[in-house]
């Protein structure tokens, strides 16, 4: 699975300085800053599945999320574009 560029992206986030290009790459995101109360800012990225990824998801029905660090921020994983 790899991050891909998409029409709504507004910026590319750089990789951490202590990581190599093999460990991490820049991440195209759409930075959303809602202008109404109660909605937090969002960083939306798009990921492309390889044929092997698709086969494994079809086989297991599961996707794993690994967050690097000591805490886990709120996240949403979806197969549907949030821009439609």
C-alpha positions as CSV (number, residue, x, y, z in Angstrom):
1,X,0.0,0.0,0.0
2,X,1.4,3.4,-0.9
3,X,0.2,7.0,-0.5
4,X,-0.8,8.6,-3.8
5,X,-1.5,12.2,-5.0
6,X,-5.1,13.2,-5.5
7,X,-6.8,16.3,-6.9
8,X,-7.9,17.8,-3.6
9,X,-4.5,17.6,-1.9
10,X,-3.2,20.9,-0.6
11,X,0.2,20.1,0.7
12,X,2.8,17.3,1.0
13,X,3.9,16.5,4.6
14,X,7.6,15.7,4.8
15,X,9.0,12.6,6.4
16,X,10.6,12.9,9.9
17,X,14.2,13.9,9.8
18,X,15.3,10.8,11.7
19,X,13.7,8.4,9.1
20,X,15.2,7.2,5.8
21,X,13.5,7.3,2.4
22,X,13.1,3.5,2.7
23,X,11.3,3.9,6.1
24,X,9.0,6.8,5.1
25,X,8.1,9.1,2.3
26,X,6.4,12.4,1.9
27,X,2.6,12.3,2.3
28,X,0.2,14.2,0.0
29,X,-2.7,15.4,2.1
30,X,-5.7,17.7,2.0
31,X,-5.6,19.9,5.0
32,X,-9.2,20.7,6.0
33,X,-9.8,23.5,8.5
34,X,-13.6,23.7,9.2
35,X,-15.0,27.1,9.9
36,X,-17.8,25.9,12.1
37,X,-17.8,25.0,15.8
38,X,-17.1,21.5,17.0
39,X,-15.3,20.1,14.0
40,X,-11.5,19.5,14.4
41,X,-9.0,20.1,11.6
42,X,-8.4,17.1,9.4
43,X,-5.5,15.7,7.3
44,X,-6.9,13.5,4.6
45,X,-4.6,11.2,2.5
46,X,-5.3,8.7,-0.2
47,X,-3.7,5.2,-0.4
48,X,-3.4,2.8,-3.3
49,X,-3.5,-0.9,-2.7
50,X,-1.2,-3.2,-4.7
51,X,-2.6,-6.4,-6.2
52,X,-1.2,-8.3,-3.2
53,X,-2.9,-5.9,-0.8
54,X,-6.2,-6.3,-2.6
55,X,-5.9,-10.1,-2.5
56,X,-5.2,-10.1,1.3
57,X,-8.1,-7.7,2.0
58,X,-10.4,-9.9,0.0
59,X,-9.1,-13.0,1.8
60,X,-9.3,-11.6,5.4
61,X,-11.7,-8.7,5.1
62,X,-9.3,-6.7,7.3
63,X,-7.0,-3.6,7.1
64,X,-4.4,-2.9,9.7
65,X,-3.3,0.6,10.9
66,X,0.1,1.1,12.5
67,X,0.7,4.5,14.1
68,X,4.4,5.2,14.9
69,X,4.8,6.8,18.3
70,X,3.5,6.5,21.9
71,X,-0.1,7.6,21.4
72,X,-2.8,6.9,18.9
73,X,-4.7,9.8,17.5
74,X,-8.4,9.5,16.4
75,X,-8.4,8.1,12.8
76,X,-10.9,7.1,10.2
77,X,-10.2,4.5,7.5
78,X,-12.7,4.4,4.7
79,X,-13.0,3.0,1.2
80,X,-15.1,5.9,0.1
81,X,-13.8,9.4,-0.9
82,X,-14.7,12.1,1.7
83,X,-14.9,14.6,-1.2
84,X,-18.0,13.0,-2.9
